[in-house]
């Protein structure tokens, strides 16, 4: 996330990137937990929530990139 800061195109881009990548990491970690009861359809409840959060972050990222890319001044 720190490496993205100099190249950010709109306000909130770094947060949205974190919001999209954290659920992926959480889902992978949960696969190795070894719980007997996983939840619904093999995935745990937190994995389903993580998938929804990641999808929402990607949709918001695309929307904000298109609408706010011109608002952030470029620094040299």
VMD Tcl script that draws the C-alpha trace (Angstrom):
set ca {
  {0.00 0.00 0.00}
  {2.88 2.36 0.73}
  {4.31 1.78 -2.74}
  {0.99 2.81 -4.29}
  {0.87 6.21 -2.63}
  {3.01 8.12 -5.13}
  {0.92 6.77 -8.02}
  {-2.56 7.22 -6.61}
  {-5.07 8.62 -9.05}
  {-7.96 9.54 -6.75}
  {-8.72 10.00 -3.08}
  {-9.61 6.69 -1.45}
  {-7.71 4.51 -3.90}
  {-5.34 3.09 -1.30}
  {-8.19 2.33 1.11}
  {-10.18 0.62 -1.62}
  {-7.15 -1.44 -2.58}
  {-6.81 -2.59 1.02}
  {-10.55 -3.24 1.16}
  {-10.24 -5.49 -1.89}
  {-7.07 -7.37 -0.86}
  {-7.77 -7.99 2.83}
  {-10.78 -10.25 2.18}
  {-8.71 -12.34 -0.23}
  {-6.02 -12.86 2.41}
  {-8.67 -13.59 5.04}
  {-10.33 -16.19 2.83}
  {-7.02 -17.97 2.19}
  {-6.16 -17.98 5.91}
  {-9.58 -19.36 6.81}
  {-9.05 -22.31 4.46}
  {-6.24 -23.54 6.73}
  {-8.09 -23.18 10.05}
  {-9.42 -26.71 10.12}
  {-12.87 -26.00 11.54}
  {-15.27 -28.92 11.38}
  {-18.29 -26.79 10.47}
  {-17.44 -24.32 7.72}
  {-20.73 -22.53 7.24}
  {-22.79 -22.44 4.07}
  {-21.67 -24.26 0.90}
  {-18.16 -25.14 2.12}
  {-17.24 -21.49 2.82}
  {-17.52 -19.92 6.27}
  {-19.70 -16.93 7.01}
  {-16.65 -14.65 7.16}
  {-15.50 -15.88 3.77}
  {-18.88 -15.02 2.23}
  {-18.75 -11.57 3.82}
  {-15.19 -11.14 2.56}
  {-16.25 -11.99 -0.97}
  {-19.04 -9.41 -0.83}
  {-16.71 -6.73 0.58}
  {-14.10 -7.42 -2.10}
  {-16.71 -7.22 -4.87}
  {-18.11 -3.97 -3.48}
  {-14.59 -2.51 -3.27}
  {-13.83 -3.43 -6.88}
  {-17.08 -1.91 -8.14}
  {-16.49 1.28 -6.14}
  {-12.86 1.39 -7.31}
  {-13.90 1.27 -10.98}
  {-16.58 3.90 -10.46}
  {-14.31 6.32 -8.57}
  {-11.45 5.83 -11.00}
  {-13.67 6.96 -13.85}
  {-15.29 9.89 -12.04}
  {-12.51 11.27 -9.86}
  {-9.31 10.59 -11.77}
  {-9.14 14.19 -12.98}
  {-9.60 15.71 -9.50}
  {-6.23 14.74 -7.99}
  {-3.44 17.12 -9.02}
  {-0.29 15.41 -10.25}
  {2.93 16.10 -8.37}
  {6.34 16.00 -9.91}
}
mol new
graphics top color blue
foreach p $ca { graphics top sphere $p radius 0.5 }
foreach p [lrange $ca 0 end-1] q [lrange $ca 1 end] { graphics top cylinder $p $q radius 0.2 }
display resetview
